[in-house]
């Protein structure tokens, strides 16, 4: 029922996971869903819901058994956003954009037929989706054509070059290290692509990619701003180009990459337990 319109792009979806008191400890979520006949009635709040103001549907984790252990009383449901019981409020970020939202449920309705998986077993579904998200969020799309080092382009413009070589040795070293980390990550991510092609679902190792990928991305935007010098902190005004202002917004926006999709601290916990087998 849903897949054809997802594939055609007719319908937009958003993800209802995090709550004001349940971010890193997602399994402590409190949004309730009570079965009434052929539907669930939802009450509660989600936060950091990306694109909720534009979404037609949401897939959400909700608590259907408040007396069960926190991981066991959760269900995975689908619900329409255009209904009286759903209110969406965009959150203004420091970068100036508002891609994230607060989403409130006041007796919102989700059909019983739109329960994904078994009742009270939604944590397994949600956890698997997070593994796919974490592997995907670490991937940077390669542009076609001759490779161009974006850091070198910025450094030459603001620090100067001599015969095509950067004149600042410290900048050369930083650019080289950052580029090597990015290239190493790209090669390592091929493991996830190979697993996907073989039909094998990604496992806990995706937390490695999320941890390293988000850190590399944040460091990359910081390096670009650093190479621009004072032009790298411009927000608006005649003294800064639009490219410089957008770079600053990007630097601020990328502060979040080590938080969304599971914080770096959460990823390190998963790696220590599920990958390295260390005790709790």
N, C-alpha and C positions, 0 to 999 in steps of 0.2 A: 504493500500500500504506500509506503513512504519512499522507497528507493528510487522509483522512476523520476519523481519530482526533485529528489536530491541530485540525481545525475544530471538532469536538465537544467538545474539551477533555478527552478521556479520557486523553491521554498528554501528559506534560510532557517538555520537552527542555532540555538545557543545552549550552553552547558550550565546546569544548575548544581554545582557542587559546594563551593565554599559558603560559609555563613559567618556572621560577625564574630561568633565564638568558636568557630570550627574551621580553621584554615589548615595549618600544618597537621593538626590532629583531626583530620576530616571525619573519621569514624564517630566523632562525638556530636555530629550534626543533630539538630533538634526539630527541623521542619517535619511536621506530622502529616501523615496521610491515613485517613480513616475510611475503611470500606463501607459504602452505603449502596447496597444493591449492585448495579452494574458499573459503578464508578467509585473512585477515591475522592475524598474531600481533603484538600491541602490547606494548611495554615502554617505560616512561618515566613522566613526571609532568607534569601540568597544574596551574596555580594560578590563583586568582581565578575559579574556575568557579562562576558565579552559579547558585544553586539546585540544585547537583549532588546535595545530600542528599535532594532530593525528585524528581529527574528519573528518568524511565524510560529515556530514550535520550539519547545525546550525538552531536553532529556535531563532528568533530575534524579538525584539520590534523596530519598525521603525515609523517615522512620515510620515503619508500619507496626512494629512491636516494641513499645517502650519498656517492656519488662525483660526483654532478651539482652544478652551481652551485646555491647555496642556494635560489634562487627556483624552480628547475626540478625539484628532486627531492622535491617535496611533493605529497601526495595528500589528498583530502577524503573521509573515510569516516564512516559511521554505525555506532554500536555500542550494544548494550543495556547498561544500567548494572547490572542485577541479574544478575551473573555472578561466579564465584569470583575472576577476575583483576582486578576493579575494587574499589578501596578509596577511600572518601571521608571526608575529615576537615574539618569546618567550621572557619573561622578567626574567632576573636573579634576584633571591631573596637573602636576607641576609643569608638564611638557606643553600644556595648552590644549590638549585633545581630551576627548571623553569616550574612549572605546569601552570602558567598563561601566557597569551599572549596578544599582541596588534593585532587587526584584522582590516584591512583597506578594504573598499569597493570603487572601482573605476569603476562605471558603472557595478556592479555585477548584476546578474539576479536572480529573484525569480519568479517562475511560479504563475500565477493568481490562479490556482487550489490549490496551496500550501498556500493560505491564510487560517488561522485558525480562525474560528468565523467570525464575521461581519467586514466589512471595517470600520476603525476608532473606533472600539470597542475592540481593542486588550489589553487595559489596564486591563480589567476585567479578561482576560485569564492569562496574566502575573502575576497579583496580586494573583490569586488563586494558580498558580504554586509556587510562593514564600512562600505561607502558607504551602504547602506540604514540600518544601525544609527546611523551618525553623523548622518544627517538626521533620524531618528526621535528620537534622544536629546535633540535641541535643542527638541523640541516640548513645550509645556506645555498640558495639557488645559484648555479654557475651561469654567468653570462656568456653568450656565444661570441666568437671572434677571438682575436689575439689577446691572451691574458695581460691584464694591466694591473699593477700593484697599486691599489687606491691610496695606501699610505705614502708611497713614494711620490705619487702625483701631488698630494697635499704638501709634502715636505719640500719638494722642488719649488712649488709656488710661493711658499712662505719662508723657507730657509735658504733657498738658492741652490744652484748646482754648478758644477764645473765640468764641462765635457760630458754631460749626462750623469755625472756622479754626484751624489749629495755631498755638500761641503761639511756638514755637521756629522762627525763620527759617532757621537752619542745617539743621534737620531737614526743613523744607519743601523746601529746595533739593535735598537728597540724595534725598528721595522722588521729586521731580519728575524728576531725572536718571535714576534707576533705572527709573521707570515708562516714560519715553520710550525707553530702550534696549530694554526688554521689548516694547513696542508695535512698535518698528521691526523687531525680530527676527521677531515674529509675521507682520508683513506681508511681510518678505523670504522667509520660509519658504514662502509661497504658490508660489514658483517651483518648489520641490521637488514640491509637490502637483500643480502643472500638468504637470510632467514625468512624474509617475507616471500621471496620467490619460491622457496621450497615448501611454503605453506606452514612453516613453523611460526607460532606466535612469539613476539618479542618477550624476553624475560626480564629479570631484575637487572641484567647488565645494561638496560636502557638508562638506568639511573646514572651510570658512568657517563654516557653521552650527554645526558641533560646537565649534569654537574660541570663537565668540562666545556660543553658547548655554550652554556649560558655565561660562564666565566670568561671564555674567549671573546664572546660577543660584547660583553660589557667592557672588557679591556680594550677591544678594538675601537669602540666609539670614544673611549677616554683618550686613546692615543691620537686619534684624529684631532680632537679638540686641543690636546697638548701641542701638537705640531703646528697648529694655527696660531699659537701664542695668544695674545689679547683678542685676536679676531675669533678665537674659539670659545669665547664666553659671551658673544653678542646675542641678544634676544630680539631686539628690534631697533629701529632708528636708522638715520641716514649714514651712520658710520659703518654699517655692516651690510653685506650683500645678503640676498635671500638664501644663497647656498650656505653662508656662514650661520645665519639664524637657524636654518633647518638642521645644521650639524649640531648646534647647541640643543635644540629640541630633541634630536636623536640621542644625544648623550644623556639627557635627563630621562628620556623614555626608556633607555636601556638599563636604567637603574633597577627596573622591575624584572628583568629577565632571570635574575637569580632567585626570584620569589614565586612568580606564577608557574603553574604546572608542578608545584612541589618545590619548596625552598632548597637551597644548597645543603642546609643542615639535614633536612629530611632525606635527601639523596644520599648523603654520607652515612646516615643510619641504615638505609636500605642496603647500601654496598657492604657495610661492615657485617650485617646479619645474613643477607641472602647470597652475596657473592663470596665474601671472605669466610663466612661461617663463624664469625666471632660471637661470643656469648652476649646476652643482654646485659 
